[in-house]
Amino acid sequence: MGDPRTIELLYGRGTLPLNLPADAQATVIRKQALPKLPDPAQAIQEAFDQPIGSLPLSELAKGRRSACVVVCDITRPVPNGLFLRPMIERMLAAGIERQAITVLVACGLHRPNEGDELAELIGDPWVLDNIRVVNHLARDEAGLVDLGVTESRGVPVVLNRLLVEADLRIVTGLVEPHFMAGWSGGRKVVAPGVAGQRTIRTFHNASFMEDPLAVQCNLAGNPLHQAQLEIVARVGELYALNTVLDEDRDLVRVTFGEIEASHLAAIDFVAQSTCPKVSRRFSTVVTSAAGYPLDKTYYQTVKGMVTPIDILQPGGDLIIVSECSEGFGSPEFRRSQARLVELGPDRFLASIADKALADVDEWQTEMQLKPMRLGRIQLYTGGLDEAERRITGVELIDSIDRAVADSIARSGDPAVAVVPEGPYVIPVFGGPDQAV
């Protein structure tokens, strides 16, 4: 357990220093260190050759007429440049025609990724030069296929036609804690990644969001996870490549195989490292929105407000830094946040409680209510204009150093928890202390 005076918080493409007051007693919470893969390229080839719950990729690709590879959008730092080309080269070697292979960007209801941003996302000019790359559009009914509804909760199963109709289907992603679905990666790349808006809006309604099991690092009984598994089952044969990154964004694990089995294997690897136990709760918690690319918008920043609340003392201060380099988020999210500020938390929640179809992006506002119920949220950012600041629903600060000092003075407790990597680390109350 260290007590440095200056701690670097992830912020944009760099860091922001937190200079602690002399009387502060800091607990810095990080992932447990995982060994970096000495040869990531070799590890990826081995994952293709030694899959989990499936045949090797070279055998899977034999006799296939077409293939669709789904990648996450720009909000996830997935190392696509490491694995897309070797994956596609195996498909080509197995006889799939180049023009029959599609890379599909799983945008969900986010905006498309284009131009330089798409090049950054794909990470390999060879892929862009040789393979068709398409953004998923959740509102484009012509590009979607209706596969009915799930049995348990009647969620519409509406998915991208390119994935559903492909002969070989592979999703790729990053396994990290997710503040409502438990973990990212695997089945989540399908839904909401390449789902239609009716699907996304249904399993993001209040009956899902307010379920106490719809939380980070939990799959057991999580209604979003269960709906995602049912949606994946409707598609049929699906495979996944899952990556795990360390705090430096270097690859520490890669799994390939049947979509659920390979996903669970990656979770088993990373769970203990990512969810360190902490022996106490704190009246002052300082965190980040995980830096670029996750802190590009205020919409994504909400994740960093939710994930550390297990160690926030009721009535305490949660201080978060986020660059918000692209501003607020979607127009729908702006309207939702404006309603929150107008109505207040209780009336806002009452206004959405019985909706079968959530309004687009209002679920992020609903998730923001969770930390707001517990304590005071303070945000440091350089990326929002005055109109946007008025609808955050939280307190804006211009100095994290002063905010920490003021919080200590208010509580009379010098103990400060600092989570530099934000929502990529989920501190869990109940000691003994780990990874601090």
Secondary structure per residue as TSV (DSSP state, phi and psi in degrees):
chain	resnum	aa	ss	phi	psi
A	1	M	-	360.0	107.0
A	2	G	-	-90.5	165.0
A	3	D	-	-140.6	62.7
A	4	P	-	-71.0	154.9
A	5	R	S	-82.6	-28.8
A	6	T	E	-123.9	128.4
A	7	I	E	-126.1	132.1
A	8	E	E	-89.5	123.0
A	9	L	E	-101.1	138.8
A	10	L	E	-61.6	131.1
A	11	Y	E	-155.9	115.5
A	12	G	T	57.8	-137.9
A	13	R	T	-87.7	5.0
A	14	G	E	-136.2	-138.3
A	15	T	E	-136.2	164.0
A	16	L	E	-124.9	126.3
A	17	P	E	-78.4	136.4
A	18	L	E	-106.0	116.4
A	19	N	E	-100.4	109.1
A	20	L	-	-76.8	145.2
A	21	P	-	-66.8	160.5
A	22	A	T	-60.6	-31.1
A	23	D	T	-88.2	-1.4
A	24	A	-	-73.6	143.8
A	25	Q	E	-116.4	103.1
A	26	A	E	-92.1	137.6
A	27	T	E	-116.0	110.4
A	28	V	E	-95.6	120.6
A	29	I	-	-107.8	119.2
A	30	R	-	-130.6	168.1
A	31	K	-	-61.4	150.2
A	32	Q	-	-66.5	137.6
A	33	A	-	-63.7	132.7
A	34	L	-	-116.0	142.3
A	35	P	-	-67.1	134.1
A	36	K	-	-70.3	147.4
A	37	L	-	-70.3	125.0
A	38	P	S	-66.1	-27.7
A	39	D	-	-140.2	84.9
A	40	P	H	-56.7	-39.4
A	41	A	H	-61.8	-42.1
A	42	Q	H	-67.0	-38.5
A	43	A	H	-62.1	-37.9
A	44	I	H	-66.7	-43.9
A	45	Q	H	-61.4	-40.6
A	46	E	H	-65.5	-36.2
A	47	A	H	-63.6	-39.8
A	48	F	H	-65.2	-35.6
A	49	D	H	-83.2	-26.4
A	50	Q	S	-126.6	66.7
A	51	P	-	-72.9	171.8
A	52	I	B	-108.0	113.4
A	53	G	S	74.1	21.6
A	54	S	S	-156.2	173.8
A	55	L	-	-72.5	160.0
A	56	P	-	-58.6	154.1
A	57	L	H	-57.2	-41.9
A	58	S	H	-60.1	-34.7
A	59	E	H	-79.1	-36.9
A	60	L	H	-59.4	-35.2
A	61	A	T	-79.8	-16.7
A	62	K	T	-65.3	133.0
A	63	G	T	78.6	2.6
A	64	R	-	-83.0	140.3
A	65	R	S	-85.2	-28.1
A	66	S	-	-153.9	164.7
A	67	A	E	-146.6	146.0
A	68	C	E	-128.2	123.7
A	69	V	E	-111.1	120.2
A	70	V	E	-97.4	131.6
A	71	V	E	-121.4	153.0
A	72	C	E	-71.7	157.5
A	73	D	-	-79.0	-172.3
A	74	I	T	-66.8	-13.4
A	75	T	T	-75.6	-6.8
A	76	R	S	-119.7	129.9
A	77	P	-	-83.0	55.1
A	78	V	-	-75.5	134.5
A	79	P	-	-79.5	63.5
A	80	N	H	-58.2	-32.7
A	81	G	H	-63.0	-18.5
A	82	L	H	-81.7	-33.5
A	83	F	H	-119.0	-17.8
A	84	L	H	-64.1	-48.8
A	85	R	H	-63.3	-49.5
A	86	P	H	-61.6	-32.4
A	87	M	H	-65.3	-47.4
A	88	I	H	-68.0	-37.9
A	89	E	H	-61.6	-35.2
A	90	R	H	-67.3	-37.8
A	91	M	H	-63.5	-44.1
A	92	L	H	-63.2	-42.1
A	93	A	H	-64.3	-28.1
A	94	A	T	-82.0	-6.9
A	95	G	T	110.5	1.3
A	96	I	-	-75.0	130.5
A	97	E	-	-68.4	142.7
A	98	R	G	-54.9	-43.0
A	99	Q	G	-72.1	-8.7
A	100	A	G	-97.2	6.4
A	101	I	E	-108.1	131.6
A	102	T	E	-125.1	135.1
A	103	V	E	-99.6	121.7
A	104	L	E	-111.8	122.6
A	105	V	E	-85.1	120.1
A	106	A	E	-81.1	87.1
A	107	C	-	-86.4	-13.4
A	108	G	T	55.3	-127.8
A	109	L	T	-100.8	10.8
A	110	H	S	-74.0	169.2
A	111	R	-	-72.5	158.0
A	112	P	-	-65.3	157.9
A	113	N	-	-107.3	123.1
A	114	E	-	-138.3	167.5
A	115	G	H	59.1	-135.8
A	116	D	H	-60.6	-33.8
A	117	E	H	-64.7	-40.8
A	118	L	H	-65.7	-40.2
A	119	A	H	-61.9	-41.7
A	120	E	H	-63.3	-42.8
A	121	L	H	-62.5	-49.3
A	122	I	H	-69.1	-38.6
A	123	G	-	77.5	7.7
A	124	D	-	-153.8	110.7
A	125	P	H	-58.1	-30.8
A	126	W	H	-57.7	-41.0
A	127	V	H	-64.6	-47.2
A	128	L	H	-64.5	-32.5
A	129	D	H	-77.4	-24.1
A	130	N	H	-116.6	-19.2
A	131	I	S	-126.2	141.6
A	132	R	E	-68.2	128.4
A	133	V	E	-119.5	126.9
A	134	V	E	-130.2	138.6
A	135	N	E	-85.0	135.3
A	136	H	-	-71.9	136.2
A	137	L	-	-121.6	106.4
A	138	A	T	-68.6	-19.2
A	139	R	T	-98.1	-0.5
A	140	D	-	-89.1	91.9
A	141	E	G	-60.4	-32.3
A	142	A	G	-66.2	-24.9
A	143	G	G	-94.1	10.8
A	144	L	E	-118.4	158.4
A	145	V	E	-125.9	133.3
A	146	D	E	-94.2	118.1
A	147	L	E	-108.7	21.5
A	148	G	E	94.4	-147.4
A	149	V	E	-133.6	157.1
A	150	T	-	-72.9	154.1
A	151	E	T	-73.9	-37.6
A	152	S	T	-75.8	-43.5
A	153	R	T	-129.5	9.1
A	154	G	-	64.5	34.9
A	155	V	-	-74.9	127.9
A	156	P	E	-60.9	133.6
A	157	V	E	-102.9	90.2
A	158	V	E	-120.6	116.7
A	159	L	E	-133.2	164.0
A	160	N	E	-61.7	131.3
A	161	R	H	-62.1	-36.0
A	162	L	H	-61.3	-39.2
A	163	L	H	-72.0	-50.7
A	164	V	H	-59.6	-40.3
A	165	E	T	-90.7	-2.2
A	166	A	-	-72.3	150.6
A	167	D	S	-79.1	-34.5
A	168	L	E	-122.9	124.0
A	169	R	E	-120.2	122.7
A	170	I	E	-134.0	129.0
A	171	V	E	-108.4	149.7
A	172	T	E	-132.0	151.8
A	173	G	E	-177.7	-168.8
A	174	L	E	-117.4	129.6
A	175	V	-	-94.1	112.8
A	176	E	-	-148.4	161.5
A	177	P	E	-59.5	141.7
A	178	H	E	-125.4	132.6
A	179	F	T	-70.1	-8.4
A	180	M	T	-131.1	-33.1
A	181	A	T	-93.3	3.9
A	182	G	E	89.7	-64.1
A	183	W	E	-142.6	145.9
A	184	S	-	-82.0	178.6
A	185	G	S	86.7	176.6
A	186	G	G	54.8	-124.4
A	187	R	G	-60.4	-24.4
A	188	K	G	-70.2	-22.7
A	189	V	G	-69.8	-26.1
A	190	V	T	-79.4	-51.3
A	191	A	T	-137.3	113.1
A	192	P	T	-90.2	-2.5
A	193	G	T	-49.4	-51.5
A	194	V	T	-122.9	33.0
A	195	A	B	-94.8	159.4
A	196	G	-	-77.0	163.5
A	197	Q	H	-63.0	-33.0
A	198	R	H	-63.5	-39.7
A	199	T	H	-63.2	-50.8
A	200	I	H	-62.2	-45.6
A	201	R	H	-69.1	-25.6
A	202	T	H	-74.9	-50.5
A	203	F	T	-88.1	17.0
A	204	H	T	-116.7	17.3
A	205	N	S	-78.4	174.6
A	206	A	H	-63.4	-30.1
A	207	S	H	-65.0	-29.4
A	208	F	H	-82.1	-49.5
A	209	M	H	-64.5	-34.2
A	210	E	T	-87.9	-2.6
A	211	D	-	-65.1	129.6
A	212	P	T	-65.0	-14.5
A	213	L	T	-93.4	-4.5
A	214	A	-	-86.0	71.0
A	215	V	S	-136.0	169.0
A	216	Q	T	-62.5	144.7
A	217	C	T	65.0	16.4
A	218	N	-	-124.7	126.3
A	219	L	-	-108.6	-27.4
A	220	A	T	-65.9	114.3
A	221	G	T	73.1	4.5
A	222	N	-	-70.0	117.8
A	223	P	H	-65.9	-30.9
A	224	L	H	-67.4	-45.0
A	225	H	H	-61.2	-43.1
A	226	Q	H	-63.3	-42.3
A	227	A	H	-63.7	-40.0
A	228	Q	H	-63.6	-41.3
A	229	L	H	-63.8	-39.7
A	230	E	H	-66.2	-37.7
A	231	I	H	-64.8	-45.1
A	232	V	H	-60.5	-39.6
A	233	A	H	-62.3	-33.5
A	234	R	H	-66.0	-31.0
A	235	V	H	-69.6	-40.5
A	236	G	-	102.7	-139.4
A	237	E	S	-61.5	118.9
A	238	L	-	-144.1	140.9
A	239	Y	E	-125.3	160.3
A	240	A	E	-142.3	142.8
A	241	L	E	-110.8	123.0
A	242	N	E	-118.4	135.7
A	243	T	E	-114.4	153.2
A	244	V	E	-127.5	131.0
A	245	L	E	-115.2	154.4
A	246	D	-	-93.5	-172.1
A	247	E	T	-64.7	-23.1
A	248	D	T	-88.5	4.9
A	249	R	S	66.1	25.9
A	250	D	-	-93.8	150.7
A	251	L	E	-74.4	128.3
A	252	V	E	-118.9	-12.7
A	253	R	E	-161.1	141.9
A	254	V	E	-140.5	133.6
A	255	T	E	-126.7	148.2
A	256	F	E	-139.1	144.8
A	257	G	E	152.3	-157.7
A	258	E	E	-54.1	140.7
A	259	I	H	-57.7	-46.5
A	260	E	H	-76.4	-42.9
A	261	A	H	-64.5	-43.2
A	262	S	H	-69.2	-32.8
A	263	H	H	-66.7	-47.0
A	264	L	H	-63.8	-34.8
A	265	A	H	-64.2	-40.0
A	266	A	H	-67.1	-40.6
A	267	I	H	-62.4	-45.2
A	268	D	H	-57.3	-35.9
A	269	F	H	-68.6	-40.8
A	270	V	H	-100.0	-16.6
A	271	A	H	-58.3	-49.2
A	272	Q	H	-65.2	-37.3
A	273	S	H	-67.3	-36.7
A	274	T	H	-85.8	-20.4
A	275	C	S	-118.4	66.2
A	276	P	-	-68.2	142.9
A	277	K	E	-82.1	144.4
A	278	V	E	-129.5	137.5
A	279	S	S	-82.5	-8.1
A	280	R	S	-148.3	169.5
A	281	R	-	-103.3	159.4
A	282	F	E	-126.3	142.5
A	283	S	E	-79.6	-16.0
A	284	T	E	-129.8	116.5
A	285	V	E	-123.7	127.7
A	286	V	E	-116.6	131.4
A	287	T	E	-146.9	-176.2
A	288	S	E	-132.0	173.9
A	289	A	-	-96.9	20.3
A	290	A	-	81.0	8.7
A	291	G	S	69.6	-172.5
A	292	Y	T	-65.6	139.4
A	293	P	T	-93.0	-0.8
A	294	L	G	-71.5	-25.6
A	295	D	G	-96.3	26.2
A	296	K	G	-68.6	-28.1
A	297	T	S	-135.0	159.8
A	298	Y	H	-66.0	-33.4
A	299	Y	H	-52.5	-49.7
A	300	Q	H	-71.9	-25.7
A	301	T	H	-61.4	-29.2
A	302	V	H	-56.4	-32.6
A	303	K	H	-56.5	-42.9
A	304	G	H	-68.8	-20.0
A	305	M	H	-77.5	-30.7
A	306	V	H	-84.5	-40.7
A	307	T	T	-66.8	-26.2
A	308	P	T	-95.7	10.1
A	309	I	G	-69.4	-16.0
A	310	D	G	-65.5	-23.0
A	311	I	G	-107.1	8.6
A	312	L	E	-88.9	124.8
A	313	Q	E	-66.0	132.1
A	314	P	E	-51.8	131.6
A	315	G	E	86.5	-0.5
A	316	G	E	-82.9	-176.1
A	317	D	E	-109.1	128.0
A	318	L	E	-110.7	113.3
A	319	I	E	-108.0	123.8
A	320	I	E	-128.4	143.0
A	321	V	E	-112.9	138.6
A	322	S	-	-156.7	129.5
A	323	E	-	-68.8	-36.8
A	324	C	-	51.2	50.1
A	325	S	T	-64.5	-24.8
A	326	E	T	-101.3	8.4
A	327	G	-	90.3	-134.9
A	328	F	S	-88.8	-48.0
A	329	G	-	137.1	-155.5
A	330	S	-	-71.6	159.1
A	331	P	H	-58.0	-35.9
A	332	E	H	-64.4	-39.9
A	333	F	H	-66.7	-38.5
A	334	R	H	-57.6	-46.2
A	335	R	H	-64.4	-38.6
A	336	S	H	-64.1	-44.0
A	337	Q	H	-67.2	-35.4
A	338	A	H	-62.9	-38.5
A	339	R	H	-65.6	-38.4
A	340	L	H	-59.3	-46.9
A	341	V	H	-66.5	-37.3
A	342	E	H	-70.6	-45.1
A	343	L	H	-89.1	-29.0
A	344	G	-	86.6	161.0
A	345	P	H	-58.2	-45.3
A	346	D	H	-66.7	-46.5
A	347	R	H	-69.9	-32.8
A	348	F	H	-62.9	-47.3
A	349	L	H	-61.9	-40.8
A	350	A	H	-62.4	-32.8
A	351	S	H	-72.6	-17.7
A	352	I	H	-113.2	-3.8
A	353	A	T	-59.3	-35.3
A	354	D	T	-106.2	11.2
A	355	K	-	-74.5	130.4
A	356	A	S	-76.8	-36.3
A	357	L	S	-113.6	113.0
A	358	A	-	-67.6	144.8
A	359	D	-	-63.7	147.7
A	360	V	T	-55.0	126.5
A	361	D	T	71.0	1.2
A	362	E	H	-71.1	-17.6
A	363	W	H	-63.7	-26.6
A	364	Q	H	-72.0	-36.6
A	365	T	H	-63.4	-42.1
A	366	E	H	-61.4	-40.3
A	367	M	H	-66.3	-32.0
A	368	Q	H	-63.9	-25.3
A	369	L	H	-63.0	-28.0
A	370	K	H	-60.5	-53.9
A	371	P	H	-68.8	-29.9
A	372	M	H	-65.0	-31.6
A	373	R	H	-68.9	-24.5
A	374	L	H	-94.4	-39.4
A	375	G	S	-159.9	-160.8
A	376	R	E	-99.9	130.4
A	377	I	E	-103.3	128.9
A	378	Q	E	-123.5	134.9
A	379	L	E	-122.1	130.5
A	380	Y	E	-107.7	124.3
A	381	T	-	-152.5	152.5
A	382	G	S	-110.9	8.5
A	383	G	S	-113.9	4.5
A	384	L	-	-112.9	140.8
A	385	D	-	-83.1	177.7
A	386	E	H	-63.4	-39.7
A	387	A	H	-64.2	-38.9
A	388	E	H	-69.7	-38.4
A	389	R	H	-61.3	-33.3
A	390	R	H	-69.4	-21.1
A	391	I	T	-110.4	14.4
A	392	T	S	-68.5	-31.8
A	393	G	-	81.0	2.4
A	394	V	S	-124.0	174.0
A	395	E	E	-86.5	128.6
A	396	L	E	-91.0	137.2
A	397	I	-	-124.9	156.0
A	398	D	S	-111.7	2.7
A	399	S	-	-152.1	117.3
A	400	I	H	-72.9	-32.0
A	401	D	H	-61.1	-46.8
A	402	R	H	-68.7	-36.6
A	403	A	H	-62.0	-39.7
A	404	V	H	-66.9	-44.8
A	405	A	H	-61.2	-42.6
A	406	D	H	-65.1	-38.2
A	407	S	H	-65.6	-42.5
A	408	I	H	-61.4	-42.0
A	409	A	H	-63.7	-40.5
A	410	R	H	-65.5	-43.6
A	411	S	H	-84.9	-23.9
A	412	G	-	74.0	11.7
A	413	D	-	-117.6	117.2
A	414	P	-	-77.3	-6.9
A	415	A	E	-72.1	130.3
A	416	V	E	-130.4	128.0
A	417	A	E	-95.9	133.1
A	418	V	E	-124.9	125.0
A	419	V	E	-118.1	88.1
A	420	P	T	-61.2	-30.9
A	421	E	T	-94.5	5.7
A	422	G	G	60.5	-137.4
A	423	P	G	-69.6	0.3
A	424	Y	G	-81.0	-6.9
A	425	V	S	-127.4	129.1
A	426	I	-	-116.8	93.9
A	427	P	-	-69.9	135.5
A	428	V	E	-117.5	126.2
A	429	F	E	-69.5	131.9
A	430	G	S	129.2	89.0
A	431	G	S	-64.9	-172.3
A	432	P	S	-75.6	164.3
A	433	D	-	-60.3	137.6
A	434	Q	-	-129.7	147.6
A	435	A	-	50.8	42.2
A	436	V	-	-127.2	360.0
